[in-house]
């Protein structure tokens, strides 16, 4: 079992009971505002199977996130290798939370745990984060994490159809910056 803990959160393996709230999140057009489409329940279920397989295989990946005090599932966060075909390589961090969990610092807290694991346990030299140019909420989290942004790294995401969501930004956090207290 792969698990990370913070003061308020548990990043853990996926459970069957997560599927309903995960599918509801992925069917919410506000949660999916910066993605090309909402997901069906079958697509959400397939993603959970894939996420858990990655956790089982390598011990890290996209963890389910719950509030430690209540056990409530609120979304996902973690680390994943950058998809093939992107104009860069490496490992990225990310998060997606249900709307009621927004505005409480949970995304930042979960990402900090994932980044600490990336640098301290996995020994990664750098972690990336990617989002659509207009996703100011996620970009604010990236800034709070101490990640740096260079407009020269902006790119058109080849996995996103032509349109306003295709232009993307890339943020970086290097291991040395993490050790220097950027988190």
Secondary structure, 3 states (H helix, E strand, C coil): CCCEECCCEEEECCCCCHHHHHHHHHCCCCCCCCCCCCCCHHHHHHHHHHHHHHHHHHCCCEEEEEECCCCCEEEEEEEEECCCCCCCCCEEEEEEECHHHCCCCHHHHHHHHHHHHHHHHCCCCEEEEEEECCCHHHHHHHHHCCCEECHHHCEECCCCCCCCCCEEEEEEEEHHHHHHHHC
